[in-house]
Amino acid sequence: MEWAITATFYAALHYLEAYLATQGIHSQTHVERDQRVNSLPELRPLYGSYRRLKNQSLEARYGTRQFPRSDVTATAGWLDQIKSHISNLV
């Protein structure tokens, strides 16, 4: 289950980066991306979902917790929110 959470986070990251690229913006680090998602008015509504995905991914990769299927389902929902929002922006 941990790999699915990590893959979901990186899918979300690429959706956000693709949108930023349409605006001529390219993040060099996770910190830069976090700041942009949190500060750009059109992306700000996604910040909570993105941070939850990022935190779950970090825990899945570096923590010791075993994730149940319900957590994978939740992360898929957060990704869907991001995909939907980005689709409405472009």
Secondary structure as UniProt FT lines:
FT   HELIX           2..22
FT   TURN            23..24
FT   HELIX           30..39
FT   TURN            41..43
FT   HELIX           44..46
FT   HELIX           47..62
FT   HELIX           69..89
//
